[in-house]
Amino acid sequence: MTSEIPRPLRPLTARGRDEPHRVASPLELFFDLCFVVAIAQAGVQLAHAVAEGHAGQGVLSYAMQFFAIWWAWMNFSWFASAYDNDDVLYRVVTLVQISGVLVLAAGVSRAFEHHDYLMVWLGYVIMRLAMATQWLRAARAARGPERTMALRYAGGVLLCMVGWTGLVVLPEPARGWVFLVMVIAELCVPRYAEKDFPTPWHPHHISERYGLFTIIVLGETIAAATVAVKSGVDEHDALGELLPIAAGGLLIVFAAWWIYFVVPIHGHLRSNRQAFLWGYGHYLIFASAATIGAGLEVAVTEAIGKAHISTLAASAAVTVPTALYLLSVWALHARHYKVGVAQQLVLPVSALLVVCCTFLGSWAVLAAGLVSALTVAVGSTLTALTAGVESKAEATAPVG
């Protein structure tokens, strides 16, 4: 839906799952771009924590912040795929959700540095209240099992919102358990809400939404690495030390884009069971893609002598998330379209080789980039060979 003039207020009814030519709306694109602010803030804080030698605490805090960002984005995206009517109230409530994202982003640094989750919690509350409002609108227009489903969603969203208050009011030692319990609760809401009536999400639309968000996350990775390299060159005149990192980082990001978009995944999303696994699993894809940018910042900081960690640790900050990205994309995305053992092994073997690059010192990032580029080349060659064999077999097959 791409109309520029919002429609007047009308019932929030379900859209058809087989609706032709369904694409992301300008509002959805704007929504995604605003999430970049929060992702960038979390990435900067992760890079600082790792560079200062606090990788464990930094990764844990990052996982918590990124879950809040990703879960709010995902809830809106699936709802919009089923119920977006583009009227005035829908647009206004969505803009309120965007405001919540910006509030959350403003609190990321305090959450990392002082374990103060008040601003993050407040931003999350704003987003979740808006989301519950959307579900209540859908419930008002629905009947029977669909109405029950929408009310379950609204109730689940509000109850979980209350549960997250524990991060603000409970003592710090208990907050890790609060996070774990609330993650499980949040993940259970969709399964419970849709047990009798599934939402009519659109396979092509939802796969496009995930693809667009992947592009945004990879773009943020390039932006973060570019700023870090520019700072190192301008302030420390370290072009020789940073050039291999810059080249390797670009190859990793380019390969990450290629590998994700080489297959049309919407054909695989035929049921809620497949879609839930695919949609939930993208937490690893998005988080690892964003972490690559933070890792490149760490590698630059170490190369110019400003980090309090070893070269091995700085290299691992890039290679480990890169390997996780390759494995996640293979497990959730690419393996459904791979033919034969050779094609299936390309990404897992590449992930292992990328991890091995960690031990190559100052050349680790460049080596990981070359492995990533080689992964694309090998995968494309195997796909072309398979297609050629199949075409030849069809051409020589007897007729009748």
C-alpha positions, 0 to 999 in steps of 0.5 A: 500500500503506497498511497500518499493521502491517509484514508479516513478512519475505518475498521481495522480489518484483516487483509488477504494472505493472497493479495497480489503485489503486496509491498512494504509501505512508506510508513513501514520503511520510515518505521524501520529507519527509525530503528537504526538509531537504537541499533546504532546506540547499542552497537556503539556501547557494545564496541566500547565495552569490548574494547575496554575488556568487558566483553562478557558484560557488554555482550549480555547487555547488548543481547538484552537491548537488542531483544527489546529493539528486535521484538518491538520491530517484529511485533509491528511488522507481523501485525502490519502484514495482516492488518495495515489499513493505512488510515489516519489513526493507524498512522498516528499510533505507528508514529507513537511507536516510533517515538517509543523507539527513540526514547528507548535509544536515548536510554541505551547508554545508561543501561550499558554504563549504569545498568539503569533501565528506566529510559529503555523501559519507558520507551518499551512501554510506549511501544507496547501500549501503542501495539496493544491499541492496534490489537484492540482496534482489530478486535473491535472489527473482528468476530468469533475466533479472530476477535479472541485472537486479537484480544489475547494479543492485546492482553498478552502484550499488556501483561508482559509490559507489566512484567518488564517493570521488574528491570526497574524496580527489582535489585540488580542481581534479580534482573537477569532472571527477570529478563530470561522469564520475560523473554520466554513469556513474550515468545509464548504470546503469539503461540497462545494468541494464534492457537485457534485462529492464525493472523493472515500475514502475507508471505511475500510481504513479510519476507520483504520486510525482513529483507529490508531490515537486514539491509538496514542493519548491514548498512548500519554496520558499514556506517559504523565501520566507516566512522571508525576507520575515518577517525583512525586515519584522521587522528592517528594517520594509521592508513596502513594498519586500517586498510586491511580491516576496511577491505575485509569488513567491506567484503564481509558485509557485501558477502552477507548481503549476497548470501541472504538475498540469493534465495526467495524465502517467501515460498518456504513460509507456508504455515505458522510453524515454519514462519514462527521458527523463521521469524524468531530465529532472525534474532540471531541473524539481525543481532550478529549482522549488527555485531559485525559493525561493532566488531569492526570498530573494536578491530580499528580501536585495537589497531591504533593502540586505543583498546585494552584487549589483545589482537586475538580478542579484537579479531574474534570481535569480527570473526565470531559474529560473522561465523554466527551470521553465516550459520544462522542464515544457513539454518533458517534461510538458505538450506531450504534451497540447497541441493546436495551435500556440497551446497549444504556444506558451503556455509557451515564450512565457511563459518568454521574457516572464518573462526580459524581466521581469528588466529591470523593476527592483524590480517584476521579481518581481511582473511575473514573477508576473503573467505566470505567472498570465496563463499559467495563464489563457491556457492554461485558456482555450485548452483550454476553447475547444478542448474546446468546438470538439471537443464541437460537432464531435461533436454535429454529426457525421453518424451512420453 
